[in-house]
């Protein structure tokens, strides 16, 4: 449980850092930064969210996964309203959140598998 709190805290920091970086770019240039291809960014984010879901992030990294989905929904809304640069950048944040959620889920699953394997080894007296 403590590991999941650390995962959530780190995810919040990553998301905040990405958002701050984008906003910092706005402040330094006087305008919102442009993004290359908002459709590609949205597609990448959608795929990353799907990959994280397939890795079990909905249950193993629920907080981070919720952030990824919220950022993806925001990107889609920006795109619908014609704010393509905003959409592309928000989609990149969603991708980062989803990638982090997938990694957190994979780590949690690996820790669970390791614990189960160790318990099985202990049960048969597997110490040399």
C-alpha positions in Angstrom: 0.0 0.0 0.0 2.9 2.4 0.8 4.3 1.7 -2.6 1.1 2.7 -4.3 1.1 6.0 -2.3 4.6 6.6 -3.6 3.4 5.8 -7.2 0.6 8.2 -6.8 2.8 11.0 -5.5 5.4 10.5 -8.2 2.7 10.5 -10.9 1.3 13.7 -9.5 4.8 15.2 -9.7 5.3 14.0 -13.3 2.0 15.4 -14.4 2.6 18.7 -12.6 6.1 19.0 -14.1 4.8 18.4 -17.6 2.0 20.9 -17.2 4.4 23.4 -15.6 6.8 23.0 -18.5 4.1 23.7 -21.0 2.9 26.7 -19.1 6.5 27.9 -18.6 7.0 27.8 -22.4 3.8 29.9 -22.7 5.1 32.5 -20.3 8.6 32.8 -21.8 7.4 33.1 -25.4 4.3 35.1 -24.7 2.0 32.6 -26.5 1.0 29.0 -26.2 3.5 26.6 -27.8 2.6 25.0 -31.0 2.5 21.3 -31.5 3.3 19.3 -34.6 0.3 17.0 -35.2 -2.6 17.0 -32.7 -4.3 14.0 -34.3 -1.1 11.9 -33.9 -0.8 13.0 -30.3 -4.4 12.0 -29.5 -3.9 8.7 -31.2 -0.8 8.0 -29.2 -2.5 8.9 -26.0 -5.5 6.7 -26.8 -3.2 3.8 -27.5 -1.2 4.4 -24.3 -4.3 4.5 -22.2 -5.4 1.2 -23.8 -2.0 -0.4 -23.2 -2.1 0.7 -19.5 -5.6 -0.7 -19.1 -4.5 -4.0 -20.6 -1.6 -4.1 -18.1 -4.1 -3.8 -15.2 -3.6 -0.2 -14.4 -7.3 0.4 -13.6 -6.8 -1.7 -10.5 -3.1 -1.6 -9.8 -2.5 2.1 -10.5 -6.0 3.6 -10.4 -5.2 7.2 -9.4 -2.6 7.6 -12.2 -4.9 5.9 -14.7 -7.7 8.3 -13.7 -5.4 11.2 -14.4 -4.5 9.8 -17.8 -8.1 9.4 -18.7 -9.0 12.9 -17.5 -6.1 14.4 -19.5 -7.2 12.4 -22.6 -10.8 13.7 -22.2 -9.5 17.2 -21.9 -7.4 16.8 -25.1 -10.4 15.5 -26.9 -12.5 18.4 -25.8 -9.8 20.9 -26.8 -9.7 19.2 -30.2 -13.5 19.4 -30.6 -13.3 23.1 -29.8 -10.6 23.7 -32.4 -7.8 24.3 -29.9 -5.4 21.9 -31.6 -2.2 23.1 -29.8 -3.9 22.7 -26.4 -5.2 19.3 -27.5 -1.8 18.0 -28.6 0.0 19.1 -25.4 -2.8 17.8 -23.1 -2.6 14.5 -25.1 1.1 14.3 -24.5 0.5 14.7 -20.7 -2.2 11.9 -21.0 0.4 9.7 -22.8 3.0 10.3 -20.0 0.4 9.5 -17.3 -0.7 6.4 -19.1 2.8 5.2 -19.6 3.5 5.8 -15.9 0.3 3.9 -14.9 1.3 1.0 -17.1 4.8 0.8 -15.5 3.3 1.1 -12.0 0.8 -1.7 -12.8 3.6 -3.9 -14.2 5.7 -3.3 -11.1 2.8 -4.1 -8.8 2.1 -7.3 -10.7 5.8 -8.3 -10.7 5.9 -7.7 -6.9 2.8 -9.8 -6.4 4.3 -12.6 -8.6 7.6 -12.5 -6.7 5.8 -12.7 -3.3 3.8 -15.7 -4.5 6.9 -17.4 -5.9 8.7 -16.8 -2.6 5.8 -18.2 -0.6 5.7 -21.3 -2.8 9.5 -21.7 -2.3 9.2 -21.3 1.4 6.4 -23.8 1.6 8.6 -26.5 0.1 11.6 -25.6 2.1 13.5 -24.1 -0.8 16.3 -22.5 1.2 19.8 -24.0 0.4 
